[in-house]
Amino acid sequence: MKKFLVIIATAAAMLMASCSSKDSSIIVGGDSELDSLSYALGSNIAYMVKYNLGGVDLNFDELGKGIEDVARGKNSMSAEEADQMLQSYFMSPRDSVAFRSEAHRDSISYALGVDQGNGLEEARVPVQTKWFGQAMDDVKAGASAFGEGQDAERATMRIMQTWFMVDAPKMFLQESEDFLAKIEKDKKWQKTESGLLYQIVEEGDAEVRATKITDKVKVHYKGLNMEGKQFDSSYDRGEPAEFPLNAVIKGWGEGVMLIGQGGKIKMWLHPDLAYGPQAMSEEIGPNAALYFEVELLEVMPDITAEEAAEVEEVVEE
């Protein structure tokens, strides 16, 4: 789903409140003390409306309501419906009248709130709606708790960048490590020196193994995140995958080298053995621990130039 406000989709913390839904990272209301991240996010939306949407006179109360309704799981408009409405409105030419009616203005504003609320939830950004809404009102009125003019805008971006690029990855890493520590307590799992957790389901052929990172393998596999959501599967595609082990993430290659041809392995990869702080998709966030099941169908050893020459010499003899 296209987001009209580009939110960096990396975040790590989930904060709870009694008035929020169980799984929401959005707190309806907020503390009396200014929450800088929430204020920065609200300011960012207001700046986006001001600079990127031509200053369209949106109803910020309805926009905020859309975000709050997403947090409570009571939004009257689905993510898809909101996206379609926004696409139709912002991508179509408009005359001097921005909205057909006050009801139309409210609908577009609410749709943007639902769109942004879903974006914040997907990125798991902790937001207090009190300060989020206050920031939108302040920017609209030409003021900001962060200062004046460009100073306020720079402060907004600095706070957002610090959260998404520094704070969130650290918190997400801690979450992954806590999760893996619980897995490790189960004696069925073994751990390598690098931190790879694995279970060998079938050993496979002890004589036919990948021994070099440049060896190529043919495999069937599937990958899941910590929530159990599948993000990749050769089984679903109906065709095994084939690639050299140095073309995949570090932990994956290490795990496959623990079994022989015909073997099967289960493994949990620490973020350092996977994609690290880089967010790869909605299912793979920053510093995500990942689970794989791999079936090694065939090993195709990499024959270096030196080995090839030896083979050729033997053949000639």
Backbone hydrogen bonds in HBPLUS format (Angstrom, degrees):
<---DONOR---> <-ACCEPTOR-->    atom                        ^
c    i                          cat <-CA-CA->   ^        H-A-AA   ^      H-
h    n   atom  resd res      DA  || num        DHA   H-A  angle D-A-AA Bond
n    s   type  num  typ     dist DA aas  dist angle  dist       angle   num
A0010-THR N   A0008-ILE O   2.85 MM   2  5.74 141.0  2.00 100.2  91.9     1
A0020-SER N   A0017-ALA O   2.98 MM   3  5.22 163.3  2.00 112.3 117.4     2
A0021-SER N   A0071-ALA O   3.25 MM  50  5.94 144.3  2.38 127.8 134.5     3
A0024-SER N   A0021-SER O   3.16 MM   3  5.28 167.5  2.18 112.7 116.3     4
A0127-VAL N   A0025-SER O   3.17 MM 102  6.61 150.0  2.27 137.7 144.8     5
A0027-ILE N   A0127-VAL O   2.59 MM 100  5.83 162.8  1.62 167.2 173.5     6
A0129-THR N   A0027-ILE O   2.89 MM 102  6.18 167.3  1.91 170.4 173.2     7
A0130-LYS N   A0029-GLY O   2.83 MM 101  4.70 166.1  1.85 134.2 129.7     8
A0039-TYR N   A0035-ASP O   3.00 MM   4  6.20 161.9  2.03 156.6 162.5     9
A0040-ALA N   A0036-SER O   2.82 MM   4  5.98 153.1  1.89 146.9 154.7    10
A0041-LEU N   A0037-LEU O   2.92 MM   4  6.18 157.8  1.97 152.8 158.3    11
A0042-GLY N   A0038-SER O   3.00 MM   4  6.23 161.0  2.03 149.2 154.2    12
A0043-SER N   A0039-TYR O   2.87 MM   4  6.03 155.5  1.93 145.3 152.8    13
A0044-ASN N   A0040-ALA O   2.85 MM   4  6.03 150.3  1.94 143.7 152.1    14
A0045-ILE N   A0041-LEU O   3.14 MM   4  6.48 152.6  2.22 145.4 151.1    15
A0046-ALA N   A0042-GLY O   3.09 MM   4  6.38 163.0  2.12 148.4 153.0    16
A0047-TYR N   A0043-SER O   2.81 MM   4  6.08 158.1  1.86 155.4 161.5    17
A0048-MET N   A0044-ASN O   2.88 MM   4  6.03 150.0  1.97 141.6 150.6    18
A0049-VAL N   A0045-ILE O   2.93 MM   4  6.26 155.6  1.99 152.5 158.0    19
A0050-LYS N   A0046-ALA O   2.96 MM   4  6.16 155.8  2.02 143.9 151.1    20
A0051-TYR N   A0047-TYR O   2.78 MM   4  5.88 168.8  1.79 157.3 159.2    21
A0052-ASN N   A0048-MET O   2.79 MM   4  5.08 142.0  1.93 129.6 142.4    22
A0053-LEU N   A0048-MET O   3.12 MM   5  6.54 129.9  2.38 150.0 158.3    23
A0055-GLY N   A0049-VAL O   2.84 MM   6  5.38 140.0  2.00 154.6 152.7    24
A0058-LEU N   A0056-VAL O   2.81 MM   2  5.72 129.1  2.07 113.2  97.2    25
A0062-GLU N   A0059-ASN O   3.07 MM   3  5.46 120.8  2.43 106.3 119.4    26
A0063-LEU N   A0059-ASN O   3.01 MM   4  6.35 154.3  2.08 148.8 157.1    27
A0064-GLY N   A0060-PHE O   2.87 MM   4  5.97 162.6  1.90 142.5 146.9    28
A0065-LYS N   A0061-ASP O   2.91 MM   4  6.12 147.8  2.01 138.5 148.2    29
A0066-GLY N   A0062-GLU O   2.94 MM   4  6.20 149.6  2.04 145.4 152.3    30
A0067-ILE N   A0063-LEU O   3.24 MM   4  6.64 153.7  2.31 146.8 152.9    31
A0068-GLU N   A0064-GLY O   2.94 MM   4  6.23 163.0  1.97 153.2 157.9    32
A0069-ASP N   A0065-LYS O   2.79 MM   4  5.95 158.5  1.83 151.6 157.6    33
A0070-VAL N   A0066-GLY O   3.12 MM   4  6.32 148.9  2.22 140.3 147.9    34
A0071-ALA N   A0067-ILE O   3.11 MM   4  6.44 155.8  2.17 146.0 152.4    35
A0072-ARG N   A0068-GLU O   2.99 MM   4  6.33 147.8  2.10 148.1 156.8    36
A0073-GLY N   A0069-ASP O   2.88 MM   4  5.88 113.7  2.33 134.1 150.9    37
A0074-LYS N   A0069-ASP O   2.76 MM   5  4.87 153.9  1.83 150.0 150.5    38
A0073-GLY N   A0070-VAL O   3.07 MM   3  4.90 144.6  2.19  95.5 106.4    39
A0082-ALA N   A0078-SER O   2.92 MM   4  6.15 161.0  1.95 153.6 158.7    40
A0083-ASP N   A0079-ALA O   2.97 MM   4  6.13 159.1  2.01 145.0 150.9    41
A0084-GLN N   A0080-GLU O   2.95 MM   4  6.16 162.6  1.98 149.7 154.0    42
A0085-MET N   A0081-GLU O   2.98 MM   4  6.15 159.8  2.03 147.8 153.2    43
A0086-LEU N   A0082-ALA O   2.97 MM   4  6.17 161.5  2.00 151.8 156.6    44
A0087-GLN N   A0083-ASP O   2.85 MM   4  6.02 159.6  1.89 151.3 157.5    45
A0088-SER N   A0084-GLN O   2.96 MM   4  6.09 165.6  1.98 147.6 151.5    46
A0089-TYR N   A0085-MET O   2.98 MM   4  6.15 155.4  2.04 144.4 151.3    47
A0090-PHE N   A0086-LEU O   2.87 MM   4  5.84 166.0  1.89 154.9 157.5    48
A0091-MET N   A0087-GLN O   2.98 MM   4  5.48 147.1  2.10 138.5 146.5    49
A0105-ARG N   A0101-SER O   3.04 MM   4  6.38 157.2  2.10 147.9 153.6    50
A0106-ASP N   A0102-GLU O   2.96 MM   4  6.23 157.6  2.01 147.4 153.3    51
A0107-SER N   A0103-ALA O   2.97 MM   4  6.18 152.0  2.05 142.5 150.0    52
A0108-ILE N   A0104-HIS O   3.03 MM   4  6.27 164.2  2.06 154.8 157.7    53
A0109-SER N   A0105-ARG O   3.00 MM   4  6.14 160.6  2.04 148.0 153.9    54
A0110-TYR N   A0106-ASP O   2.85 MM   4  5.98 159.4  1.89 147.8 153.7    55
A0111-ALA N   A0107-SER O   2.88 MM   4  6.03 156.8  1.93 145.5 152.3    56
A0112-LEU N   A0108-ILE O   3.02 MM   4  6.27 153.6  2.09 145.9 152.1    57
A0113-GLY N   A0109-SER O   3.06 MM   4  6.37 150.0  2.16 142.7 151.2    58
A0114-VAL N   A0110-TYR O   2.88 MM   4  6.25 156.3  1.94 153.5 159.8    59
A0115-ASP N   A0111-ALA O   2.86 MM   4  6.08 159.0  1.90 147.6 154.0    60
A0116-GLN N   A0112-LEU O   2.87 MM   4  6.06 162.5  1.90 149.1 153.4    61
A0117-GLY N   A0113-GLY O   2.75 MM   4  5.83 156.1  1.81 147.1 154.9    62
A0118-ASN N   A0114-VAL O   2.94 MM   4  6.07 159.8  1.98 147.8 152.3    63
A0119-GLY N   A0115-ASP O   3.06 MM   4  6.28 148.9  2.16 138.1 147.3    64
A0120-LEU N   A0116-GLN O   2.85 MM   4  6.11 157.1  1.90 152.6 157.8    65
A0121-GLU N   A0117-GLY O   2.94 MM   4  6.13 153.5  2.01 144.4 152.1    66
A0122-GLU N   A0118-ASN O   2.83 MM   4  5.97 160.8  1.87 148.5 153.7    67
A0123-ALA N   A0119-GLY O   3.05 MM   4  6.19 152.9  2.12 141.9 149.0    68
A0124-ARG N   A0120-LEU O   2.85 MM   4  5.82 106.8  2.39 128.7 146.8    69
A0125-VAL N   A0120-LEU O   2.97 MM   5  5.33 166.2  1.99 151.3 155.2    70
A0124-ARG N   A0121-GLU O   3.01 MM   3  4.69 144.4  2.14  92.7 103.8    71
A0132-PHE N   A0128-GLN O   3.11 MM   4  6.26 154.6  2.18 150.6 158.0    72
A0133-GLY N   A0129-THR O   2.89 MM   4  5.88 170.3  1.90 148.6 150.2    73
A0134-GLN N   A0130-LYS O   3.05 MM   4  6.18 153.0  2.13 138.1 146.4    74
A0135-ALA N   A0131-TRP O   3.03 MM   4  6.04 155.1  2.10 138.8 144.2    75
A0136-MET N   A0132-PHE O   3.32 MM   4  6.67 156.3  2.38 143.7 149.2    76
A0137-ASP N   A0133-GLY O   3.08 MM   4  6.36 164.0  2.10 153.8 157.6    77
A0138-ASP N   A0134-GLN O   2.90 MM   4  6.10 158.2  1.94 149.5 156.0    78
A0139-VAL N   A0135-ALA O   2.96 MM   4  6.14 171.0  1.97 156.8 158.2    79
A0140-LYS N   A0136-MET O   3.06 MM   4  6.16 158.8  2.11 145.2 151.5    80
A0141-ALA N   A0137-ASP O   3.03 MM   4  6.23 141.6  2.18 140.8 151.0    81
A0141-ALA N   A0138-ASP O   3.04 MM   3  5.06 122.4  2.38  94.4 109.3    82
A0143-ALA N   A0138-ASP O   2.76 MM   5  4.92 168.5  1.77 144.9 141.6    83
A0142-GLY N   A0139-VAL O   2.99 MM   3  4.92 157.9  2.04 101.9 108.6    84
A0147-GLY N   A0144-SER O   3.35 MM   3  5.56 169.0  2.36 108.2 109.6    85
A0151-ASP N   A0148-GLU O   3.07 MM   3  5.67 126.5  2.37 150.6 148.3    86
A0152-ALA N   A0148-GLU O   3.38 MM   4  5.29 150.6  2.47 107.7 113.4    87
A0152-ALA N   A0149-GLY O   3.16 MM   3  5.62 126.3  2.47 107.0 118.1    88
A0153-GLU N   A0149-GLY O   3.31 MM   4  6.69 155.2  2.37 143.4 150.5    89
A0154-ARG N   A0150-GLN O   2.81 MM   4  5.97 160.8  1.85 150.8 155.6    90
A0155-ALA N   A0151-ASP O   2.97 MM   4  6.12 154.4  2.03 142.7 150.0    91
A0156-THR N   A0152-ALA O   2.94 MM   4  6.15 151.9  2.02 143.5 151.1    92
A0157-MET N   A0153-GLU O   3.11 MM   4  6.43 163.1  2.14 150.5 153.2    93
A0158-ARG N   A0154-ARG O   2.90 MM   4  6.06 156.9  1.95 148.1 155.3    94
A0159-ILE N   A0155-ALA O   2.99 MM   4  6.12 164.2  2.01 151.2 154.3    95
A0160-MET N   A0156-THR O   3.14 MM   4  6.34 163.2  2.17 148.2 153.0    96
A0161-GLN N   A0157-MET O   2.87 MM   4  5.97 165.5  1.89 150.9 155.4    97
A0162-THR N   A0158-ARG O   2.95 MM   4  6.07 157.4  2.01 146.1 152.3    98
A0163-TRP N   A0159-ILE O   3.08 MM   4  6.30 158.6  2.13 145.3 150.7    99
A0164-PHE N   A0160-MET O   2.94 MM   4  6.16 174.7  1.94 163.8 162.0   100
A0165-MET N   A0161-GLN O   2.80 MM   4  5.55 157.9  1.85 146.2 153.0   101
A0166-VAL N   A0162-THR O   2.99 MM   4  5.24 142.7  2.13 128.1 136.0   102
A0167-ASP N   A0162-THR O   2.96 MM   5  6.33 161.6  2.00 154.6 159.6   103
A0168-ALA N   A0163-TRP O   2.73 MM   5  5.62 171.5  1.73 161.8 161.9   104
A0170-LYS N   A0166-VAL O   3.34 MM   4  6.48 157.7  2.40 146.9 152.9   105
A0171-MET N   A0167-ASP O   3.08 MM   4  6.36 160.8  2.12 155.0 160.2   106
A0172-PHE N   A0168-ALA O   2.85 MM   4  6.03 158.0  1.90 158.8 165.7   107
A0173-LEU N   A0169-PRO O   2.89 MM   4  6.00 150.0  1.98 142.6 150.6   108
A0174-GLN N   A0170-LYS O   3.10 MM   4  6.39 157.2  2.16 145.7 151.1   109
A0175-GLU N   A0171-MET O   3.02 MM   4  6.28 153.1  2.09 142.1 149.6   110
A0176-SER N   A0172-PHE O   2.94 MM   4  6.24 157.2  1.99 149.0 154.4   111
A0177-GLU N   A0173-LEU O   2.90 MM   4  6.16 160.6  1.94 153.0 158.4   112
A0178-ASP N   A0174-GLN O   2.91 MM   4  6.06 156.7  1.96 149.5 155.5   113
A0179-PHE N   A0175-GLU O   3.04 MM   4  6.20 154.8  2.10 143.2 150.3   114
A0180-LEU N   A0176-SER O   2.90 MM   4  6.17 161.2  1.94 151.8 156.4   115
A0181-ALA N   A0177-GLU O   2.94 MM   4  6.05 147.1  2.05 141.8 150.6   116
A0182-LYS N   A0178-ASP O   3.32 MM   4  6.61 144.9  2.46 140.8 148.0   117
A0182-LYS N   A0179-PHE O   3.21 MM   3  5.42 128.6  2.49  99.3 111.4   118
A0183-ILE N   A0179-PHE O   3.22 MM   4  6.62 153.3  2.30 143.4 150.8   119
A0184-GLU N   A0180-LEU O   2.89 MM   4  6.11 158.1  1.93 151.9 157.4   120
A0185-LYS N   A0182-LYS O   3.27 MM   3  5.40 138.6  2.45  98.0 108.7   121
A0186-ASP N   A0183-ILE O   3.06 MM   3  5.74 155.7  2.12 117.7 124.4   122
A0189-TRP N   A0186-ASP O   3.05 MM   3  6.04 171.6  2.06 130.3 132.8   123
A0190-GLN N   A0198-TYR O   2.92 MM   8  5.33 174.6  1.93 153.6 155.1   124
A0198-TYR N   A0190-GLN O   2.84 MM   8  5.33 153.6  1.91 143.0 151.1   125
A0192-THR N   A0196-LEU O   2.91 MM   4  5.23 153.7  1.98 143.4 151.7   126
A0195-GLY N   A0192-THR O   3.01 MM   3  5.28 149.3  2.11 105.8 115.3   127
A0197-LEU N   A0268-TRP O   3.22 MM  71  5.10 170.7  2.23 157.7 155.5   128
A0268-TRP N   A0197-LEU O   2.82 MM  71  5.10 154.4  1.89 139.2 147.4   129
A0199-GLN N   A0266-LYS O   2.86 MM  67  5.11 153.3  1.93 144.9 148.0   130
A0266-LYS N   A0199-GLN O   2.86 MM  67  5.11 165.3  1.88 154.6 159.6   131
A0201-VAL N   A0264-LYS O   2.93 MM  63  5.22 139.6  2.09 129.8 139.7   132
A0202-GLU N   A0264-LYS O   3.19 MM  62  4.88 167.4  2.20 128.5 129.1   133
A0264-LYS N   A0202-GLU O   2.95 MM  62  4.88 151.0  2.04 122.8 129.7   134
A0260-GLY N   A0203-GLU O   2.81 MM  57  6.08 179.5  1.81 161.1 161.2   135
A0205-ASP N   A0261-GLN O   2.86 MM  56  5.13 163.0  1.88 135.6 140.1   136
A0208-VAL N   A0205-ASP O   3.20 MM   3  5.41 149.1  2.30 103.8 112.6   137
A0261-GLN N   A0208-VAL O   2.79 MM  53  5.64 157.1  1.84 167.1 174.9   138
A0215-ASP N   A0212-LYS O   3.01 MM   3  5.37 165.2  2.03 112.2 117.0   139
A0246-ASN N   A0213-ILE O   2.77 MM  33  5.27 107.3  2.31 169.9 160.7   140
A0245-LEU N   A0215-ASP O   2.99 MM  30  6.14 153.5  2.06 167.8 167.2   141
A0216-LYS N   A0300-MET O   2.96 MM  84  4.96 163.3  1.99 147.7 142.6   142
A0300-MET N   A0216-LYS O   2.75 MM  84  4.96 167.4  1.77 161.4 156.9   143
A0217-VAL N   A0243-PHE O   3.01 MM  26  5.74 164.3  2.03 139.2 140.2   144
A0243-PHE N   A0217-VAL O   3.08 MM  26  5.74 150.3  2.17 154.5 162.3   145
A0218-LYS N   A0298-GLU O   2.89 MM  80  5.00 156.1  1.95 145.0 146.9   146
A0297-LEU N   A0218-LYS O   2.86 MM  79  5.45 138.5  2.04 146.6 158.3   147
A0298-GLU N   A0218-LYS O   3.19 MM  80  5.00 150.0  2.28 140.0 139.1   148
A0219-VAL N   A0241-ALA O   2.82 MM  22  5.37 159.0  1.86 154.4 161.6   149
A0241-ALA N   A0219-VAL O   2.81 MM  22  5.37 149.1  1.90 163.3 163.7   150
A0220-HIS N   A0295-GLU O   3.03 MM  75  5.15 155.1  2.10 142.1 150.1   151
A0295-GLU N   A0220-HIS O   2.78 MM  75  5.15 164.0  1.81 165.8 166.4   152
A0234-SER N   A0221-TYR O   2.93 MM  13  5.59 154.1  1.99 154.6 163.1   153
A0222-LYS N   A0293-GLU O   3.07 MM  71  5.56 144.0  2.20 147.0 156.5   154
A0293-GLU N   A0222-LYS O   3.08 MM  71  5.56 154.9  2.15 155.1 161.5   155
A0223-GLY N   A0232-ASP O   2.89 MM   9  5.24 159.9  1.93 148.3 147.6   156
A0231-PHE N   A0223-GLY O   2.94 MM   8  5.84 157.9  1.99 144.9 151.9   157
A0224-LEU N   A0291-TYR O   2.86 MM  67  5.12 157.5  1.91 142.0 149.4   158
A0291-TYR N   A0224-LEU O   2.90 MM  67  5.12 176.6  1.90 162.9 161.9   159
A0225-ASN N   A0229-LYS O   3.01 MM   4  5.51 149.5  2.11 136.7 144.3   160
A0228-GLY N   A0225-ASN O   2.96 MM   3  5.29 160.5  1.99 112.8 118.2   161
A0238-GLY N   A0234-SER O   3.02 MM   4  6.21 120.2  2.40 134.4 149.2   162
A0239-GLU N   A0234-SER O   3.36 MM   5  5.85 149.1  2.46 159.2 160.2   163
A0238-GLY N   A0235-TYR O   3.03 MM   3  5.05 141.1  2.19  96.5 108.3   164
A0247-ALA N   A0244-PRO O   3.00 MM   3  5.55 157.3  2.06 118.7 122.3   165
A0252-TRP N   A0249-ILE O   3.13 MM   3  5.55 123.9  2.46 109.1 122.8   166
A0253-GLY N   A0249-ILE O   3.25 MM   4  6.60 162.3  2.28 160.2 164.9   167
A0254-GLU N   A0250-LYS O   3.08 MM   4  6.34 161.3  2.12 152.3 157.9   168
A0251-GLY N   A0273-LEU O   2.89 MM  22  4.54 166.0  1.91 131.2 132.4   169
A0255-GLY N   A0251-GLY O   2.97 MM   4  6.08 158.6  2.01 145.7 151.0   170
A0256-VAL N   A0252-TRP O   3.12 MM   4  6.37 161.9  2.16 152.5 156.4   171
A0257-MET N   A0253-GLY O   3.29 MM   4  6.48 146.2  2.41 143.6 151.6   172
A0258-LEU N   A0255-GLY O   3.01 MM   3  5.40 161.0  2.05 111.9 117.7   173
A0259-ILE N   A0256-VAL O   3.36 MM   3  5.91 172.0  2.36 115.4 117.8   174
A0263-GLY N   A0260-GLY O   2.83 MM   3  5.37 147.4  1.94 145.7 146.5   175
A0262-GLY N   A0296-LEU O   2.63 MM  34  5.32 156.0  1.68 156.1 164.2   176
A0296-LEU N   A0263-GLY O   2.87 MM  33  5.43 156.3  1.92 156.0 163.3   177
A0265-ILE N   A0294-VAL O   2.91 MM  29  5.37 156.3  1.97 152.1 159.8   178
A0294-VAL N   A0265-ILE O   2.88 MM  29  5.37 165.9  1.90 160.0 164.8   179
A0267-MET N   A0292-PHE O   2.89 MM  25  5.35 152.5  1.96 156.5 160.4   180
A0292-PHE N   A0267-MET O   2.86 MM  25  5.35 156.2  1.91 154.8 161.6   181
A0269-LEU N   A0290-LEU O   2.71 MM  21  5.17 167.0  1.73 157.4 161.9   182
A0290-LEU N   A0269-LEU O   3.15 MM  21  5.17 148.9  2.25 135.0 142.7   183
A0273-LEU N   A0270-HIS O   2.72 MM   3  5.30 150.2  1.81 121.5 131.3   184
A0274-ALA N   A0271-PRO O   2.98 MM   3  4.82 154.8  2.04  99.7 107.7   185
A0276-GLY N   A0271-PRO O   2.90 MM   5  4.70 142.1  2.05 139.7 138.7   186
A0278-GLN N   A0275-TYR O   3.36 MM   3  5.88 153.7  2.43 134.9 134.3   187
A0287-ASN N   A0276-GLY O   2.66 MM  11  4.71 148.4  1.76 133.6 134.6   188
A0280-MET N   A0284-ILE O   2.88 MM   4  5.35 139.7  2.04 146.3 159.1   189
A0281-SER N   A0284-ILE O   3.18 MM   3  4.98 168.3  2.19 134.2 134.1   190
A0308-ALA N   A0304-THR O   2.82 MM   4  6.02 158.8  1.87 154.9 161.8   191
A0309-ALA N   A0305-ALA O   3.00 MM   4  6.16 149.4  2.10 141.0 148.5   192
A0310-GLU N   A0306-GLU O   3.11 MM   4  6.43 153.8  2.18 145.2 151.9   193
A0311-VAL N   A0307-GLU O   2.97 MM   4  6.26 157.7  2.02 150.7 156.4   194
A0312-GLU N   A0308-ALA O   2.91 MM   4  6.13 157.0  1.97 145.6 152.4   195
A0313-GLU N   A0309-ALA O   2.84 MM   4  6.09 151.4  1.92 146.7 154.6   196
A0314-VAL N   A0310-GLU O   3.01 MM   4  6.25 159.1  2.05 148.6 153.4   197
A0315-VAL N   A0311-VAL O   3.01 MM   4  6.25 158.5  2.06 148.8 154.6   198
A0316-GLU N   A0312-GLU O   2.98 MM   4  6.21 155.2  2.04 147.0 153.3   199
A0317-GLU N   A0313-GLU O   3.01 MM   4  6.29 153.5  2.08 148.3 155.3   200
